[in-house]
Amino acid sequence: MKYASLDIGLKRIGVAISLDGDIVMPQDAIIRKNRNQASSDIKKLLKYWEIDHLVVGVPKDGSSSDEMQRRIDHFVSLLELDIEVSYQDEQGSSFEAKELTYGQFRHKKDGKIDSIAAKIILERYLKI
């Protein structure tokens, strides 16, 4: 089974894939211009990699977790998927991604951290 995960943010969407359920690879993040463009880009990526299962990171127990859950649900509905979708707690994934990459590259707003967070989310789901 082929998996993909998303770390959905308001400006960037981190993406990671696993083609064998074993090794998770971060991909280039999707820079959001608007939700239609972002959903189109994600649909293309899922089709290109022939993804069977999408894992979406959601915040749990945060001060704005209900609002973000609503936004994430709406965005996922725009994808109009015919594959299985699961939700995984993303708590601390961005912080962990920053810690893992400290000193390896300059932390810019290019989406690298977001995609590494998506990698962490998928690894948690797959329990790697």
DOLO-962315 format. One record per residue: y, z, x of N, C-alpha, C in turn. Coordinates in steps of 0.1 Angstrom, whole numbers, plus 2048, in hexadecimal, padded with zeros to 3 digits. Each point is the difference from the previous one (the first is absolute). Last residue first. Layout:
YZXYZXYZX/...
END
This chain:
82587F8417FC7FC80E80580A80A/8007FA7CC7FC80C8087FB7FC80E/8157E67DB7F37FC8057F980B808/82C8077EF7F87FB7F57F27FE804/81F80A8217FD80C7F87F77FC7F4/8107DD81B7F68088077FC80D7F9/8237E57EF7F37FA7FE7F5807807/82C8108067FC8017F17F27FA7FE/8147FA82A7FC80E7FF7FB8027F1/8137D780A7F48018077FA80E7FE/82B7F87F07F67FA7F77F2800806/82381081B7FE8097F57F67FA7F6/80E7E48217F780A8067FD80B7F6/81F7E07F37F37FA8017F6809807/82D80D7FE7FB7FF7F27F27FB800/8188018297FC80D7FC7F98007F2/8137D880F7F48048087FB80D7FC/8297E97EF7F48017F87F3804808/8307FA80D7F97F47FF7F38007F8/82881F8127FD7FE7F27FA7F37FD/7FA81D82E80A7F97F97FC7FF7F2/7F181A82F7FF8017F180C7F97F9/7E87F583180C8067FA7FF7FF7F1/7D480681E80A7F67FD80C8077FA/7DF81B8137F97F38028097F47FE/80B8307FB8017FB80D7F97F3802/7F28197D680B8058077FF7FB80F/7E17F97D98067F580880C805808/7E681E7E47F67F88078077F6809/81B81A7E37FA80880A7F77F8809/8117EB7D980B80280B7FB80880C/7E37FB7DB8027F380680A80180B/7FA8267E47F57FE8098017F3808/81F8087DF80380980A7F57FF80B/7FA7E77D980B7FB80880380980C/7E080E7E17FB7F580780B7FA809/8008277E080180280E7FC7F3808/7F18007CE80780B80680080180F/7ED7E17DD8067FC80C80780B807/7D57F87DB80B8088048067FB80D/7E77DE7E07FD80A80A80C808804/7E87DA7D980C8078057FC80B809/7EB7CD7EE7FE80F80180D806806/7EA7CF7E880C8078067FD80F800/7E47CC7FB80080F7FE80C806807/8047CD7EF7F780780980280F7FE/8197DB7ED7F38007FA7F680680A/83A8037F87F47FF8087F37FF7F7/8368007FE7F67F97F77F37FE807/82D81380F7F67F98087F67F87F8/82181F7EE8067F38037F67F7808/7F682E7F77FE7F77F48067F2802/8068218227F27FB8007FE7F87F3/82A8148037FF7F680A7F17FA800/80A8257E48067F37FB7FE7F580A/7F082A80C7F87FB7F58067F37FB/8198188207F47FA8067F77F97F5/8268197F28047F48077F47F8806/7F882A7EC8047F77F68047F2806/7F782481D7F37FC7FA8047F57F5/8248158157F97F78097F37FA7FA/8168237E88097F38007F97F6809/7EC82A8007FE7FA7F38087F37FF/80481B8287F37F97FF7FE7F97F2/82581B8188027F47F97F37F87FD/80082A81880B8027F68027F47F7/7CF80781480D7FF80680B8027F5/7CD7FD7FD80680D80280E800807/7E57D48067FB80B7F880880D803/8047C680580480D8047FA80B7F7/7E97CF80C8098077F780480E805/7E77CC81080580E8038098057F6/7D87DA7FB80F80280080380F803/7D67D880580380E80080F802802/7DB7D67F080D80480580280F7FF/7D67D980380480D7FB80E803807/7EA7D68087F88047F580580D7F9/8157D58217FE80E7FE7F98037F3/80D7D781E7F58017F67FD80F7FE/8247EB81B7F58088067F48027F7/8267E67F07FD7FB80E7F4808806/8128107D77F87F37FE7FC7FB80E/81C8257FF7F38047FB7F77F47FE/82D7F880E7F880780B7F28037FA/81F7EE7E27FB7F68097F880680B/81381D7E17F67F87FA7FA7F5809/82681980E7F38088007F57F97FA/82B7EC7FF7FB80180E7F3808801/8167FE7D67FA7F38037FB80080E/8168277F27F37FE7F97FA7F3803/82B8078117F68098077F37FF7F9/8247E87ED7FC7FA80D7F6809807/8118107D77F87F47FE7FC7FA80D/81C8268017F28047FC7F77F37FE/8297FE8237FF8047F27F18027FC/80C7FE82C80D7FB7FC8018037F1/7DF8168288037FD7F280F7FB7FE/7D87FD82880E8057FE8047FC7F2/7CE8098168087F87F780E8067FF/7DE80682C8058057F38077F57F8/7D77F882380F8008008048057F2/7D281380E8057F37FF810800801/7D382281080D7FE7F98047F2801/7CC8127FF80B7F980880D7FF7F9/7CB81A80280C7FE7F880B7FB809/7C78047FD80C7FF80980B7FD7F7/7D98077E97FE80880C80C801808/7F67E47D97FF80E7FB7FF80980B/8077CF8037F28058007FE80E7FB/82A7E98047F77F57FC7F28047FF/8338177FB7F38028077F67F67FA/83A8098047F47FA7FB7F4805807/83980C7F47F58008097F47FA7F9/83A8077FB7F47F97FC7F580280B/8358127EA7F680080B7F37FB7FB/8337F87EF7F38047FB7F67FE80C/83A8097F77F57FA8077F28047FA/82A80E7EC8057F58097F57F8807/7F78257E180B7F97FA8057F4808/7CD81080580D80780180A7F77F9/7C780780680B7F97F980C809802/7D17F681880980B80080D7FB7FA/7CA7ED7FD80E7FE80080780E801/7CD7E480C80880C7FB80F7FD801/7CB7E67FE80E80080480680D7FB/7CA7EA80980A8097FA80E7FD806/7CA7EA7F880C7FF80780B8097F9/7C680080380C8007F880C800809/
END
